């Protein structure tokens, strides 16, 4: 009883700290957009919104994949993946707020491009992002509730199973389409003179890389705390998925680079030159390659060739390296498009906004778990 009381008290203290971080992040955001150069503030807001939204929606997408393939993993992993959906309502509000920063972020809002005006215009872009994201989030939350409802007596009928399959199918289709739109509309259009047909797919792959890593981390953490009990082989399978997405990320990057290098079109090559040869972006680009791909690739390749290990401390560090690298890659893509002379965001405003998003993600996930009470405990 005393241990439980201490645990509850600790959670309450952590919640208070998280709410304080969220408030500080909101205050820093307001301070930044009302300052002399709101572009950098809106830029780091966009980086965080896309990063944490991708975190949130990839969990249900992974659960949908498990549903469609009838994966033999522990059902706890599927339910654990669905808990990231708690951030989705917050994410949708974040997209609404982003609408008010359109003029600071997107040059084509004030100076329309005639050849692209049919696609790059505020009403159409806002409509497709809002409707697409709302549909994706609604299906994800409905699918999550359908999975949690399996525990009710008589709820796991053939009809209910077929409904979950239908929801998972729609969810995965929307996941690929809508996240591709996020990449094309919210990131690539920051530099409307540049374009890449693979950019949407690259965004989906990087989201899967970080999302699979997050679900793997949550599984390791819950397993260590005794909340769930999964075999080392299950975590090894999840490590294989993370490894696959790590390889696919670099495959998509090199595919884009190869086409642009062969074409040698100045408008397209300028995009890479600004990010690989202009300080400080060139150093950051190579750091992303080493921290986010080279080291994880080498470690995971070695890890996956032997017997599934029972300790995961090094693997957890590798997962964090992947998240940091993809977050930095979002900055690398977004910030030079705003201004080639803009600095890497390391100031207190950027740090507080990032901490605020982390706090909101954690709080919303906790509230989602408390509300739906997903059954995660499995017998040993």
Secondary structure, 3 states (H helix, E strand, C coil): CHHHHHHHHHHHHHHHHHHHHHHHHHHHHHHHHCCCCHHHHHHHHHHHHHHHHHHHHHHHHHHHHHHHHCCCCCHHHHHHHHHHHHHHHHHHHHHHHHHHHHHHHCHHHHCCCHHHCCCCCHHHHHHHHHHHHHHHHHHHHHHHHHHHHHHCCCCCCHHHHHHHHHHHHHHHHHHHHHHHHHHHHHHHHHHCCCCCCCHHHHHHHHHHHHHHHHHHHHHHHHHHCCCCCCCHHHHHHHHHHHHHHHHHHHHHHHHHHHHHHHHCCHHHHHHHHHHHCCCCHHHHHHHHHHHHHHHHHHHHHHHCCCCCCCCCHHHHHHHHHHHHHHHHHHHHHHHHHHCCCCCCCCCHHHHHHHHHHHHHHHHHHHHHHHHHCCCCCCCC
